[in-house]
Amino acid sequence: MNNRYREEEQEKMIDEQSEAVIQETPTINEELAQAQEQIKKLNDLYLRSLADAENFKKRINEERIRERKYGSQALLEKLVEALDVFDRVVSIKTDDEKLKSFLQGFEMINQQLKQIVSDEGVKKLESLYKPFDPAFQHAVEVGSNPNYDDNIVISEIQSGYMFKDRVLRPALVVVNKKNQEEKKNE
């Protein structure tokens, strides 16, 4: 009887373990749902990675275009400085005939350099007697001239230049500000 009792007990334990394994084992539908969820996550991750790669390609192409477009900017900044000095030199007035002939030659070279810089896309900013614009000009001084309105550039200390659509060098200017007495008189 002991044997039989043990056999029944063992069968009962085996049945309980089988039921536990069956209950723990996911059904085919549950496995399918889990697999489909994982496929959705992986597909989303794949699409995000693909979009990131496309955005990276576009950004790299835009940077290349920008580098080509503005590649000569540093050189032109230095050249503009030299042209300003050249302008001052050729504007010297003298009575010496030899010096005048040298200055005429320098003037021709200066004009050629200006043409080259212009062909590359550099334009001189016109700011004298126009409203002050902080995007293109730096006010280094405030002046007072009753003939002009407030915030009008009355003097240009250093010329400003544009390179294509960027400010190569802002103009250094003196801006008009009327004092209180002048404003009251008007």
N, CA and C atoms as an extended XYZ file, in Angstrom:
558
Properties=species:S:1:pos:R:3:atomname:S:1:resname:S:1:resid:I:1 pbc="F F F"
N         0.801       -1.163        0.000 N   MET     1
C         0.000        0.000        0.000 CA  MET     1
C         0.872        1.266        0.000 C   MET     1
N         1.943        1.165        0.608 N   ASN     2
C         2.872        2.269        0.623 CA  ASN     2
C         3.323        2.639       -0.767 C   ASN     2
N         3.574        1.639       -1.520 N   ASN     3
C         4.020        1.842       -2.887 CA  ASN     3
C         2.960        2.536       -3.725 C   ASN     3
N         1.760        2.058       -3.584 N   ARG     4
C         0.674        2.610       -4.376 CA  ARG     4
C         0.410        4.059       -3.987 C   ARG     4
N         0.475        4.350       -2.696 N   TYR     5
C         0.276        5.695       -2.214 CA  TYR     5
C         1.345        6.627       -2.752 C   TYR     5
N         2.556        6.122       -2.792 N   ARG     6
C         3.645        6.911       -3.325 CA  ARG     6
C         3.487        7.142       -4.829 C   ARG     6
N         3.032        6.137       -5.533 N   GLU     7
C         2.833        6.269       -6.971 CA  GLU     7
C         1.758        7.301       -7.273 C   GLU     7
N         0.690        7.277       -6.511 N   GLU     8
C        -0.389        8.242       -6.712 CA  GLU     8
C         0.112        9.660       -6.390 C   GLU     8
N         0.898        9.725       -5.315 N   GLU     9
C         1.431       11.017       -4.915 CA  GLU     9
C         2.382       11.568       -5.985 C   GLU     9
N         3.194       10.674       -6.555 N   GLN    10
C         4.123       11.083       -7.604 CA  GLN    10
C         3.368       11.513       -8.862 C   GLN    10
N         2.322       10.773       -9.217 N   GLU    11
C         1.511       11.144      -10.379 CA  GLU    11
C         0.843       12.503      -10.163 C   GLU    11
N         0.380       12.719       -8.926 N   LYS    12
C        -0.263       13.978       -8.598 CA  LYS    12
C         0.744       15.134       -8.724 C   LYS    12
N         1.988       14.909       -8.238 N   MET    13
C         3.021       15.929       -8.341 CA  MET    13
C         3.375       16.207       -9.795 C   MET    13
N         3.449       15.143      -10.586 N   ILE    14
C         3.760       15.296      -12.005 CA  ILE    14
C         2.659       16.071      -12.690 C   ILE    14
N         1.417       15.775      -12.384 N   ASP    15
C         0.288       16.503      -12.977 CA  ASP    15
C         0.327       17.992      -12.592 C   ASP    15
N         0.632       18.260      -11.322 N   GLU    16
C         0.709       19.648      -10.867 CA  GLU    16
C         1.836       20.403      -11.576 C   GLU    16
N         2.983       19.721      -11.730 N   GLN    17
C         4.106       20.349      -12.405 CA  GLN    17
C         3.781       20.599      -13.883 C   GLN    17
N         3.091       19.646      -14.508 N   SER    18
C         2.705       19.797      -15.910 CA  SER    18
C         1.764       20.986      -16.080 C   SER    18
N         0.805       21.101      -15.154 N   GLU    19
C        -0.126       22.216      -15.225 CA  GLU    19
C         0.602       23.548      -15.034 C   GLU    19
N         1.569       23.555      -14.125 N   ALA    20
C         2.324       24.780      -13.879 CA  ALA    20
C         3.134       25.152      -15.113 C   ALA    20
N         3.739       24.154      -15.752 N   VAL    21
C         4.505       24.411      -16.971 CA  VAL    21
C         3.580       24.897      -18.072 C   VAL    21
N         2.436       24.298      -18.193 N   ILE    22
C         1.468       24.699      -19.222 CA  ILE    22
C         0.979       26.120      -18.955 C   ILE    22
N         0.726       26.449      -17.678 N   GLN    23
C         0.270       27.789      -17.349 CA  GLN    23
C         1.373       28.827      -17.580 C   GLN    23
N         2.620       28.449      -17.287 N   GLU    24
C         3.725       29.362      -17.496 CA  GLU    24
C         4.068       29.525      -18.967 C   GLU    24
N         3.887       28.512      -19.743 N   THR    25
C         4.192       28.554      -21.161 CA  THR    25
C         3.158       29.427      -21.857 C   THR    25
N         3.633       30.476      -22.564 N   PRO    26
C         2.676       31.340      -23.254 CA  PRO    26
C         2.012       30.596      -24.416 C   PRO    26
N         0.821       30.994      -24.664 N   THR    27
C         0.113       30.383      -25.777 CA  THR    27
C         0.669       30.934      -27.082 C   THR    27
N         0.299       30.333      -28.153 N   ILE    28
C         0.779       30.755      -29.477 CA  ILE    28
C         0.331       32.180      -29.769 C   ILE    28
N        -0.867       32.530      -29.389 N   ASN    29
C        -1.353       33.899      -29.623 CA  ASN    29
C        -0.541       34.926      -28.839 C   ASN    29
N        -0.192       34.570      -27.591 N   GLU    30
C         0.612       35.488      -26.793 CA  GLU    30
C         2.007       35.644      -27.404 C   GLU    30
N         2.583       34.538      -27.844 N   GLU    31
C         3.891       34.596      -28.489 CA  GLU    31
C         3.833       35.425      -29.763 C   GLU    31
N         2.765       35.259      -30.517 N   LEU    32
C         2.593       36.019      -31.753 CA  LEU    32
C         2.463       37.512      -31.451 C   LEU    32
N         1.710       37.853      -30.406 N   ALA    33
C         1.538       39.256      -30.029 CA  ALA    33
C         2.876       39.849      -29.590 C   ALA    33
N         3.654       39.095      -28.824 N   GLN    34
C         4.961       39.566      -28.395 CA  GLN    34
C         5.889       39.745      -29.590 C   GLN    34
N         5.865       38.821      -30.512 N   ALA    35
C         6.715       38.907      -31.699 CA  ALA    35
C         6.311       40.105      -32.560 C   ALA    35
N         4.996       40.325      -32.702 N   GLN    36
C         4.541       41.469      -33.484 CA  GLN    36
C         4.934       42.791      -32.820 C   GLN    36
N         4.865       42.849      -31.503 N   GLU    37
C         5.270       44.055      -30.777 CA  GLU    37
C         6.764       44.310      -30.972 C   GLU    37
N         7.549       43.250      -30.908 N   GLN    38
C         8.987       43.398      -31.119 CA  GLN    38
C         9.287       43.823      -32.558 C   GLN    38
N         8.535       43.310      -33.514 N   ILE    39
C         8.705       43.711      -34.917 CA  ILE    39
C         8.383       45.192      -35.078 C   ILE    39
N         7.334       45.663      -34.426 N   LYS    40
C         6.983       47.084      -34.498 CA  LYS    40
C         8.105       47.952      -33.936 C   LYS    40
N         8.656       47.543      -32.789 N   LYS    41
C         9.740       48.314      -32.178 CA  LYS    41
C        10.963       48.339      -33.083 C   LYS    41
N        11.320       47.190      -33.629 N   LEU    42
C        12.490       47.121      -34.505 CA  LEU    42
C        12.272       47.909      -35.794 C   LEU    42
N        11.052       47.850      -36.339 N   ASN    43
C        10.730       48.607      -37.550 CA  ASN    43
C        10.812       50.111      -37.278 C   ASN    43
N        10.293       50.543      -36.119 N   ASP    44
C        10.373       51.947      -35.745 CA  ASP    44
C        11.829       52.380      -35.584 C   ASP    44
N        12.625       51.548      -34.931 N   LEU    45
C        14.047       51.842      -34.763 CA  LEU    45
C        14.749       51.919      -36.115 C   LEU    45
N        14.411       51.031      -37.023 N   TYR    46
C        14.996       51.035      -38.366 CA  TYR    46
C        14.633       52.320      -39.105 C   TYR    46
N        13.366       52.710      -39.059 N   LEU    47
C        12.924       53.919      -39.758 CA  LEU    47
C        13.577       55.169      -39.165 C   LEU    47
N        13.728       55.210      -37.847 N   ARG    48
C        14.410       56.348      -37.218 CA  ARG    48
C        15.870       56.421      -37.652 C   ARG    48
N        16.521       55.271      -37.678 N   SER    49
C        17.920       55.236      -38.106 CA  SER    49
C        18.049       55.674      -39.554 C   SER    49
N        17.138       55.254      -40.387 N   LEU    50
C        17.143       55.643      -41.790 CA  LEU    50
C        16.936       57.154      -41.936 C   LEU    50
N        16.010       57.702      -41.171 N   ALA    51
C        15.756       59.148      -41.215 CA  ALA    51
C        16.975       59.916      -40.704 C   ALA    51
N        17.596       59.422      -39.648 N   ASP    52
C        18.803       60.076      -39.141 CA  ASP    52
C        19.909       60.079      -40.189 C   ASP    52
N        20.064       58.975      -40.891 N   ALA    53
C        21.093       58.891      -41.939 CA  ALA    53
C        20.796       59.881      -43.063 C   ALA    53
N        19.547       60.012      -43.461 N   GLU    54
C        19.173       60.969      -44.507 CA  GLU    54
C        19.419       62.406      -44.052 C   GLU    54
N        19.047       62.707      -42.803 N   ASN    55
C        19.289       64.059      -42.274 CA  ASN    55
C        20.779       64.355      -42.211 C   ASN    55
N        21.570       63.374      -41.841 N   PHE    56
C        23.016       63.553      -41.782 CA  PHE    56
C        23.566       63.849      -43.178 C   PHE    56
N        23.107       63.113      -44.183 N   LYS    57
C        23.555       63.359      -45.565 CA  LYS    57
C        23.204       64.776      -46.002 C   LYS    57
N        21.981       65.203      -45.715 N   LYS    58
C        21.561       66.553      -46.093 CA  LYS    58
C        22.400       67.610      -45.394 C   LYS    58
N        22.653       67.416      -44.101 N   ARG    59
C        23.431       68.378      -43.342 CA  ARG    59
C        24.864       68.466      -43.874 C   ARG    59
N        25.450       67.320      -44.201 N   ILE    60
C        26.812       67.294      -44.743 CA  ILE    60
C        26.850       68.009      -46.092 C   ILE    60
N        25.856       67.760      -46.946 N   ASN    61
C        25.807       68.445      -48.250 CA  ASN    61
C        25.653       69.951      -48.092 C   ASN    61
N        24.796       70.379      -47.153 N   GLU    62
C        24.628       71.813      -46.912 CA  GLU    62
C        25.924       72.435      -46.407 C   GLU    62
N        26.629       71.724      -45.538 N   GLU    63
C        27.904       72.244      -45.039 CA  GLU    63
C        28.930       72.349      -46.160 C   GLU    63
N        28.959       71.372      -47.045 N   ARG    64
C        29.890       71.431      -48.184 CA  ARG    64
C        29.586       72.635      -49.069 C   ARG    64
N        28.316       72.844      -49.351 N   ILE    65
C        27.918       73.982      -50.190 CA  ILE    65
C        28.319       75.289      -49.515 C   ILE    65
N        28.064       75.392      -48.189 N   ARG    66
C        28.417       76.594      -47.446 CA  ARG    66
C        29.932       76.804      -47.443 C   ARG    66
N        30.690       75.727      -47.281 N   GLU    67
C        32.149       75.845      -47.299 CA  GLU    67
C        32.653       76.333      -48.651 C   GLU    67
N        32.061       75.827      -49.721 N   ARG    68
C        32.472       76.284      -51.054 CA  ARG    68
C        32.088       77.738      -51.281 C   ARG    68
N        30.896       78.097      -50.827 N   LYS    69
C        30.400       79.449      -51.053 CA  LYS    69
C        31.214       80.477      -50.276 C   LYS    69
N        31.553       80.160      -49.025 N   TYR    70
C        32.228       81.130      -48.166 CA  TYR    70
C        33.678       80.740      -47.876 C   TYR    70
N        34.254       79.869      -48.665 N   GLY    71
C        35.612       79.399      -48.431 CA  GLY    71
C        36.658       80.490      -48.479 C   GLY    71
N        36.441       81.492      -49.291 N   SER    72
C        37.444       82.553      -49.449 CA  SER    72
C        37.203       83.732      -48.506 C   SER    72
N        36.301       83.595      -47.566 N   GLN    73
C        35.943       84.709      -46.683 CA  GLN    73
C        37.136       85.200      -45.867 C   GLN    73
N        37.920       84.301      -45.296 N   ALA    74
C        39.057       84.725      -44.456 CA  ALA    74
C        40.075       85.511      -45.283 C   ALA    74
N        40.345       85.047      -46.495 N   LEU    75
C        41.282       85.750      -47.367 CA  LEU    75
C        40.752       87.130      -47.745 C   LEU    75
N        39.479       87.204      -48.056 N   LEU    76
C        38.892       88.483      -48.449 CA  LEU    76
C        38.863       89.474      -47.289 C   LEU    76
N        38.686       88.992      -46.055 N   GLU    77
C        38.735       89.885      -44.896 CA  GLU    77
C        40.105       90.552      -44.812 C   GLU    77
N        41.151       89.767      -45.010 N   LYS    78
C        42.511       90.316      -44.967 CA  LYS    78
C        42.754       91.259      -46.144 C   LYS    78
N        42.242       90.914      -47.296 N   LEU    79
C        42.437       91.728      -48.487 CA  LEU    79
C        41.719       93.074      -48.360 C   LEU    79
N        40.551       93.067      -47.742 N   VAL    80
C        39.798       94.310      -47.537 CA  VAL    80
C        40.593       95.250      -46.629 C   VAL    80
N        41.234       94.702      -45.608 N   GLU    81
C        42.079       95.542      -44.738 CA  GLU    81
C        43.184       96.203      -45.554 C   GLU    81
N        43.825       95.414      -46.420 N   ALA    82
C        44.910       95.956      -47.246 CA  ALA    82
C        44.383       96.995      -48.236 C   ALA    82
N        43.202       96.774      -48.786 N   LEU    83
C        42.617       97.741      -49.712 CA  LEU    83
C        42.326       99.075      -49.031 C   LEU    83
N        41.892       99.031      -47.778 N   ASP    84
C        41.661      100.278      -47.049 CA  ASP    84
C        42.953      101.080      -46.913 C   ASP    84
N        44.032      100.395      -46.590 N   VAL    85
C        45.325      101.073      -46.474 CA  VAL    85
C        45.732      101.618      -47.834 C   VAL    85
N        45.539      100.820      -48.871 N   PHE    86
C        45.873      101.238      -50.231 CA  PHE    86
C        45.076      102.485      -50.623 C   PHE    86
N        43.797      102.519      -50.263 N   ASP    87
C        42.964      103.696      -50.565 CA  ASP    87
C        43.525      104.957      -49.919 C   ASP    87
N        43.957      104.824      -48.669 N   ARG    88
C        44.531      105.989      -47.982 CA  ARG    88
C        45.825      106.439      -48.656 C   ARG    88
N        46.619      105.486      -49.097 N   VAL    89
C        47.907      105.820      -49.720 CA  VAL    89
C        47.685      106.550      -51.040 C   VAL    89
N        46.792      106.047      -51.879 N   VAL    90
C        46.610      106.666      -53.196 CA  VAL    90
C        45.862      107.988      -53.119 C   VAL    90
N        45.273      108.302      -51.968 N   SER    91
C        44.560      109.575      -51.849 CA  SER    91
C        45.471      110.695      -51.328 C   SER    91
N        46.739      110.387      -51.146 N   ILE    92
C        47.699      111.401      -50.689 CA  ILE    92
C        47.895      112.455      -51.798 C   ILE    92
N        47.889      113.704      -51.418 N   LYS    93
C        48.124      114.803      -52.366 CA  LYS    93
C        49.590      115.220      -52.263 C   LYS    93
N        50.231      115.389      -53.431 N   THR    94
C        51.641      115.775      -53.445 CA  THR    94
C        51.937      116.640      -54.666 C   THR    94
N        53.026      117.387      -54.577 N   ASP    95
C        53.475      118.212      -55.697 CA  ASP    95
C        54.640      117.558      -56.434 C   ASP    95
N        55.234      116.537      -55.864 N   ASP    96
C        56.378      115.857      -56.465 CA  ASP    96
C        55.908      115.024      -57.668 C   ASP    96
N        56.498      115.295      -58.852 N   GLU    97
C        56.082      114.619      -60.084 CA  GLU    97
C        56.377      113.115      -60.056 C   GLU    97
N        57.530      112.729      -59.515 N   LYS    98
C        57.870      111.302      -59.434 CA  LYS    98
C        56.870      110.570      -58.538 C   LYS    98
N        56.576      111.168      -57.413 N   LEU    99
C        55.632      110.558      -56.484 CA  LEU    99
C        54.233      110.486      -57.100 C   LEU    99
N        53.848      111.501      -57.873 N   LYS   100
C        52.544      111.484      -58.553 CA  LYS   100
C        52.460      110.326      -59.533 C   LYS   100
N        53.560      110.068      -60.277 N   SER   101
C        53.530      108.954      -61.232 CA  SER   101
C        53.452      107.614      -60.504 C   SER   101
N        54.140      107.499      -59.379 N   PHE   102
C        54.021      106.271      -58.579 CA  PHE   102
C        52.588      106.099      -58.067 C   PHE   102
N        52.017      107.177      -57.599 N   LEU   103
C        50.653      107.119      -57.077 CA  LEU   103
C        49.645      106.750      -58.171 C   LEU   103
N        49.904      107.204      -59.419 N   GLN   104
C        49.019      106.821      -60.530 CA  GLN   104
C        49.099      105.307      -60.758 C   GLN   104
N        50.301      104.763      -60.705 N   GLY   105
C        50.466      103.308      -60.846 CA  GLY   105
C        49.792      102.562      -59.707 C   GLY   105
N        49.956      103.075      -58.488 N   PHE   106
C        49.297      102.450      -57.333 CA  PHE   106
C        47.780      102.536      -57.452 C   PHE   106
N        47.292      103.644      -58.004 N   GLU   107
C        45.850      103.817      -58.203 CA  GLU   107
C        45.319      102.754      -59.171 C   GLU   107
N        46.068      102.476      -60.245 N   MET   108
C        45.640      101.446      -61.205 CA  MET   108
C        45.628      100.071      -60.537 C   MET   108
N        46.649       99.774      -59.747 N   ILE   109
C        46.690       98.491      -59.030 CA  ILE   109
C        45.528       98.410      -58.039 C   ILE   109
N        45.277       99.506      -57.359 N   ASN   110
C        44.173       99.564      -56.400 CA  ASN   110
C        42.838       99.282      -57.093 C   ASN   110
N        42.620       99.874      -58.255 N   GLN   111
C        41.382       99.648      -59.002 CA  GLN   111
C        41.257       98.182      -59.440 C   GLN   111
N        42.362       97.585      -59.864 N   GLN   112
C        42.329       96.169      -60.250 CA  GLN   112
C        41.981       95.273      -59.062 C   GLN   112
N        42.593       95.551      -57.928 N   LEU   113
C        42.289       94.765      -56.724 CA  LEU   113
C        40.829       94.924      -56.306 C   LEU   113
N        40.318       96.140      -56.394 N   LYS   114
C        38.907       96.368      -56.073 CA  LYS   114
C        37.997       95.595      -57.025 C   LYS   114
N        38.370       95.547      -58.299 N   GLN   115
C        37.582       94.802      -59.277 CA  GLN   115
C        37.598       93.298      -58.967 C   GLN   115
N        38.758       92.787      -58.601 N   ILE   116
C        38.878       91.369      -58.258 CA  ILE   116
C        38.005       91.039      -57.044 C   ILE   116
N        38.091       91.876      -56.025 N   VAL   117
C        37.301       91.660      -54.811 CA  VAL   117
C        35.809       91.760      -55.132 C   VAL   117
N        35.448       92.700      -55.983 N   SER   118
C        34.053       92.856      -56.381 CA  SER   118
C        33.562       91.634      -57.155 C   SER   118
N        34.412       91.101      -58.030 N   ASP   119
C        34.039       89.909      -58.789 CA  ASP   119
C        33.809       88.695      -57.883 C   ASP   119
N        34.484       88.678      -56.741 N   GLU   120
C        34.328       87.573      -55.786 CA  GLU   120
C        33.076       87.725      -54.924 C   GLU   120
N        32.382       88.853      -55.015 N   GLY   121
C        31.129       89.034      -54.284 CA  GLY   121
C        31.211       89.993      -53.114 C   GLY   121
N        32.288       90.770      -53.018 N   VAL   122
C        32.428       91.733      -51.925 CA  VAL   122
C        31.877       93.081      -52.380 C   VAL   122
N        31.013       93.673      -51.540 N   LYS   123
C        30.445       94.988      -51.831 CA  LYS   123
C        30.692       95.901      -50.648 C   LYS   123
N        30.985       97.146      -50.948 N   LYS   124
C        31.187       98.133      -49.899 CA  LYS   124
C        29.824       98.583      -49.389 C   LYS   124
N        29.687       98.669      -48.075 N   LEU   125
C        28.440       99.133      -47.473 CA  LEU   125
C        28.381      100.653      -47.521 C   LEU   125
N        27.276      101.171      -47.981 N   GLU   126
C        27.052      102.614      -48.007 CA  GLU   126
C        26.292      102.964      -46.728 C   GLU   126
N        26.914      103.722      -45.855 N   SER   127
C        26.248      104.022      -44.591 CA  SER   127
C        26.177      105.510      -44.264 C   SER   127
N        26.937      106.330      -44.947 N   LEU   128
C        26.995      107.747      -44.643 CA  LEU   128
C        25.649      108.420      -44.929 C   LEU   128
N        25.136      109.158      -43.957 N   TYR   129
C        23.878      109.913      -44.018 CA  TYR   129
C        22.653      109.013      -44.184 C   TYR   129
N        22.776      107.799      -43.727 N   LYS   130
C        21.648      106.857      -43.725 CA  LYS   130
C        21.344      106.469      -42.286 C   LYS   130
N        20.148      105.916      -42.027 N   PRO   131
C        19.815      105.507      -40.648 CA  PRO   131
C        20.782      104.430      -40.143 C   PRO   131
N        21.096      104.511      -38.870 N   PHE   132
C        22.000      103.562      -38.244 CA  PHE   132
C        21.343      102.189      -38.202 C   PHE   132
N        22.075      101.166      -38.639 N   ASP   133
C        21.590       99.784      -38.625 CA  ASP   133
C        22.634       98.914      -37.912 C   ASP   133
N        22.338       98.447      -36.708 N   PRO   134
C        23.333       97.686      -35.951 CA  PRO   134
C        23.717       96.353      -36.594 C   PRO   134
N        22.964       95.885      -37.557 N   ALA   135
C        23.326       94.648      -38.245 CA  ALA   135
C        24.511       94.847      -39.181 C   ALA   135
N        24.692       96.088      -39.661 N   PHE   136
C        25.751       96.376      -40.631 CA  PHE   136
C        26.779       97.397      -40.135 C   PHE   136
N        26.496       98.016      -38.998 N   GLN   137
C        27.352       99.096      -38.535 CA  GLN   137
C        27.583       98.970      -37.031 C   GLN   137
N        28.749       99.437      -36.600 N   HIS   138
C        29.038       99.557      -35.173 CA  HIS   138
C        29.219      101.041      -34.870 C   HIS   138
N        28.456      101.518      -33.917 N   ALA   139
C        28.581      102.917      -33.508 CA  ALA   139
C        29.745      103.013      -32.527 C   ALA   139
N        30.753      103.758      -32.902 N   VAL   140
C        31.906      103.927      -32.024 CA  VAL   140
C        31.912      105.289      -31.353 C   VAL   140
N        31.035      106.167      -31.834 N   GLU   141
C        30.996      107.513      -31.285 CA  GLU   141
C        29.605      108.090      -31.530 C   GLU   141
N        29.234      109.038      -30.696 N   VAL   142
C        27.980      109.754      -30.869 CA  VAL   142
C        28.328      111.212      -31.138 C   VAL   142
N        27.749      111.749      -32.197 N   GLY   143
C        27.974      113.139      -32.546 CA  GLY   143
C        26.677      113.918      -32.459 C   GLY   143
N        26.793      115.203      -32.618 N   SER   144
C        25.604      116.037      -32.583 CA  SER   144
C        25.673      117.034      -33.734 C   SER   144
N        24.772      116.852      -34.686 N   ASN   145
C        24.701      117.743      -35.837 CA  ASN   145
C        23.233      118.138      -35.998 C   ASN   145
N        22.906      119.416      -35.839 N   PRO   146
C        21.495      119.834      -35.906 CA  PRO   146
C        20.883      119.670      -37.298 C   PRO   146
N        21.710      119.474      -38.324 N   ASN   147
C        21.186      119.341      -39.684 CA  ASN   147
C        20.600      117.956      -39.971 C   ASN   147
N        20.853      116.987      -39.097 N   TYR   148
C        20.399      115.617      -39.340 CA  TYR   148
C        19.554      115.126      -38.170 C   TYR   148
N        18.673      114.175      -38.479 N   ASP   149
C        17.808      113.577      -37.461 CA  ASP   149
C        18.612      112.644      -36.555 C   ASP   149
N        17.959      112.195      -35.488 N   ASP   150
C        18.563      111.205      -34.599 CA  ASP   150
C        18.801      109.894      -35.345 C   ASP   150
N        19.828      109.186      -34.909 N   ASN   151
C        20.194      107.865      -35.444 CA  ASN   151
C        20.575      107.880      -36.916 C   ASN   151
N        21.087      108.986      -37.386 N   ILE   152
C        21.609      109.079      -38.753 CA  ILE   152
C        23.125      109.047      -38.658 C   ILE   152
N        23.748      108.268      -39.535 N   VAL   153
C        25.205      108.181      -39.556 CA  VAL   153
C        25.744      109.475      -40.154 C   VAL   153
N        26.544      110.199      -39.372 N   ILE   154
C        27.075      111.486      -39.849 CA  ILE   154
C        28.539      111.384      -40.248 C   ILE   154
N        29.205      110.283      -39.877 N   SER   155
C        30.600      110.122      -40.248 CA  SER   155
C        30.940      108.635      -40.251 C   SER   155
N        31.827      108.270      -41.174 N   GLU   156
C        32.255      106.873      -41.268 CA  GLU   156
C        33.744      106.799      -40.965 C   GLU   156
N        34.094      106.102      -39.906 N   ILE   157
C        35.493      105.987      -39.500 CA  ILE   157
C        36.185      104.888      -40.301 C   ILE   157
N        35.483      103.779      -40.505 N   GLN   158
C        36.025      102.664      -41.289 CA  GLN   158
C        34.892      102.083      -42.128 C   GLN   158
N        35.174      101.813      -43.384 N   SER   159
C        34.151      101.284      -44.291 CA  SER   159
C        33.780       99.852      -43.917 C   SER   159
N        32.540       99.528      -44.187 N   GLY   160
C        32.061       98.167      -43.972 CA  GLY   160
C        31.900       97.451      -45.304 C   GLY   160
N        31.954       96.127      -45.279 N   TYR   161
C        31.859       95.333      -46.500 CA  TYR   161
C        30.948       94.133      -46.297 C   TYR   161
N        30.256       93.768      -47.353 N   MET   162
C        29.432       92.560      -47.394 CA  MET   162
C        30.119       91.548      -48.296 C   MET   162
N        30.051       90.278      -47.925 N   PHE   163
C        30.536       89.190      -48.772 CA  PHE   163
C        29.352       88.307      -49.067 C   PHE   163
N        28.866       88.388      -50.300 N   LYS   164
C        27.652       87.701      -50.737 CA  LYS   164
C        26.509       88.139      -49.834 C   LYS   164
N        26.029       87.297      -48.923 N   ASP   165
C        24.921       87.706      -48.059 CA  ASP   165
C        25.330       87.823      -46.592 C   ASP   165
N        26.640       87.867      -46.338 N   ARG   166
C        27.151       88.005      -44.973 CA  ARG   166
C        27.889       89.336      -44.807 C   ARG   166
N        27.911       89.812      -43.573 N   VAL   167
C        28.701       91.000      -43.279 CA  VAL   167
C        30.148       90.548      -43.128 C   VAL   167
N        30.988       91.031      -44.023 N   LEU   168
C        32.409       90.697      -43.966 CA  LEU   168
C        33.081       91.510      -42.868 C   LEU   168
N        32.757       92.788      -42.845 N   ARG   169
C        33.265       93.680      -41.809 CA  ARG   169
C        32.251       94.797      -41.631 C   ARG   169
N        31.763       95.020      -40.407 N   PRO   170
C        30.804       96.111      -40.192 CA  PRO   170
C        31.494       97.465      -40.289 C   PRO   170
N        30.742       98.449      -40.678 N   ALA   171
C        31.272       99.812      -40.763 CA  ALA   171
C        31.351      100.394      -39.353 C   ALA   171
N        32.424      101.124      -39.082 N   LEU   172
C        32.566      101.844      -37.815 CA  LEU   172
C        32.118      103.276      -38.065 C   LEU   172
N        31.072      103.701      -37.351 N   VAL   173
C        30.425      104.965      -37.688 CA  VAL   173
C        30.204      105.850      -36.462 C   VAL   173
N        29.944      107.132      -36.760 N   VAL   174
C        29.535      108.104      -35.758 CA  VAL   174
C        28.051      108.369      -36.009 C   VAL   174
N        27.254      108.233      -34.960 N   VAL   175
C        25.798      108.361      -35.083 CA  VAL   175
C        25.350      109.678      -34.469 C   VAL   175
N        24.426      110.334      -35.133 N   ASN   176
C        23.914      111.624      -34.678 CA  ASN   176
C        22.891      111.430      -33.565 C   ASN   176
N        23.073      112.202      -32.494 N   LYS   177
C        22.074      112.271      -31.417 CA  LYS   177
C        21.906      113.734      -31.076 C   LYS   177
N        20.708      114.215      -31.238 N   LYS   178
C        20.444      115.616      -30.897 CA  LYS   178
C        20.350      115.743      -29.390 C   LYS   178
N        20.886      116.831      -28.874 N   ASN   179
C        20.753      117.035      -27.435 CA  ASN   179
C        19.355      117.587      -27.125 C   ASN   179
N        19.024      117.631      -25.856 N   GLN   180
C        17.671      118.010      -25.432 CA  GLN   180
C        17.289      119.418      -25.880 C   GLN   180
N        18.237      120.360      -25.875 N   GLU   181
C        17.929      121.735      -26.267 CA  GLU   181
C        17.539      121.804      -27.740 C   GLU   181
N        18.244      121.051      -28.585 N   GLU   182
C        17.926      121.051      -30.018 CA  GLU   182
C        16.549      120.454      -30.268 C   GLU   182
N        16.215      119.414      -29.505 N   LYS   183
C        14.898      118.779      -29.667 CA  LYS   183
C        13.778      119.751      -29.251 C   LYS   183
N        14.006      120.533      -28.186 N   LYS   184
C        13.019      121.491      -27.733 CA  LYS   184
C        12.844      122.627      -28.736 C   LYS   184
N        13.939      123.032      -29.373 N   ASN   185
C        13.868      124.107      -30.355 CA  ASN   185
C        13.055      123.714      -31.570 C   ASN   185
N        13.083      122.458      -31.920 N   GLU   186
C        12.309      122.006      -33.076 CA  GLU   186
C        10.861      121.962      -32.720 C   GLU   186
